[in-house]
Amino acid sequence: MISALSILALGLLLTLFLLVFYTIIIPNIKLNKIKRMYGEKIKIIYHFGAGLLAEYRKGLKNKNDSLIFLREMALTEKSKVKAYCFNLGLKFGYCFLDPELIKQVH
């Protein structure tokens, strides 16, 4: 017979596995699918958990400007990169740089 303690341990392991699966593996699969579909036209920015907020914190820490990431994003790689895809926790966001893509979405 299985004791209550072993059932509890099994439940905790299953919960931990599902948490890792839904917070790390599923977003990576979705972002890799997007990258395969659009190739060099889209830049993927993935940070576990914090998402895009990690980029803001890094800019604030390194350059005392939390929006430096957005400024650099708008100025660099404009010819190749048409959009950015990033995570906000478990959700995804898109930032379109190409005016034609913006018109298609709205």
C-alpha positions in Angstrom: 0.0 0.0 0.0 1.1 3.5 -0.8 1.4 5.7 2.2 0.0 9.2 2.4 3.5 10.7 2.5 4.5 9.1 -0.8 1.3 10.3 -2.5 2.0 13.8 -1.2 5.5 13.6 -2.6 4.3 12.3 -5.9 1.8 15.1 -6.1 4.4 17.8 -5.3 6.7 16.3 -8.0 3.9 16.3 -10.6 3.0 19.9 -9.7 6.6 21.0 -10.0 6.9 19.2 -13.4 3.7 20.9 -14.7 4.9 24.3 -13.5 8.2 23.9 -15.3 6.5 22.6 -18.4 4.0 25.5 -18.6 6.4 28.3 -17.7 9.6 27.3 -19.6 8.9 24.6 -22.2 5.6 25.7 -23.7 6.8 29.4 -24.2 10.1 28.2 -25.8 8.2 25.9 -28.2 5.8 28.7 -29.2 8.7 31.2 -29.7 10.7 28.8 -31.7 7.7 28.1 -33.9 7.4 31.9 -34.6 11.1 32.1 -35.3 10.9 29.3 -37.8 7.9 30.8 -39.5 9.4 34.3 -39.9 13.2 33.8 -39.7 15.2 37.0 -39.8 12.2 39.2 -40.0 11.4 38.8 -36.3 13.6 39.0 -33.3 12.7 36.9 -30.3 13.3 38.3 -26.8 12.8 35.7 -24.1 13.5 36.0 -20.3 12.2 33.3 -18.0 9.4 34.7 -15.8 9.9 38.4 -16.0 9.8 38.6 -19.7 10.3 42.1 -21.2 10.5 43.6 -17.8 14.0 42.1 -17.4 15.2 44.2 -20.4 13.9 47.4 -18.7 15.6 46.5 -15.5 18.9 45.7 -17.3 18.8 49.1 -19.1 18.0 50.9 -15.8 20.9 49.2 -14.1 23.5 49.5 -16.8 22.7 52.9 -18.4 20.3 54.5 -15.9 17.6 54.6 -18.5 14.8 51.9 -18.4 13.7 52.9 -21.9 17.1 52.5 -23.6 16.0 49.1 -24.9 13.1 50.7 -26.8 15.3 53.4 -28.2 17.9 50.9 -29.4 15.2 48.7 -30.8 13.8 51.5 -33.0 17.2 52.6 -34.2 19.1 49.4 -34.9 18.5 46.5 -37.3 15.5 48.4 -38.8 16.1 47.2 -42.3 16.2 43.4 -41.4 14.0 43.1 -38.4 10.3 43.9 -39.1 8.9 42.9 -35.7 9.9 41.9 -32.1 8.3 39.1 -30.2 8.7 39.0 -26.4 7.1 37.3 -23.4 5.3 38.9 -20.5 5.2 36.1 -18.1 3.3 33.3 -19.9 1.8 35.7 -22.5 3.4 37.0 -25.7 3.6 40.5 -27.1 4.6 41.8 -30.5 6.2 45.1 -31.4 5.9 45.9 -35.1 8.5 48.2 -36.7 7.3 47.9 -40.3 4.4 50.3 -41.0 2.9 47.8 -43.4 2.7 45.2 -40.7 1.1 47.7 -38.3 -1.6 48.5 -40.9 -2.3 44.8 -41.3 -2.7 44.2 -37.6 -5.0 47.2 -36.9 
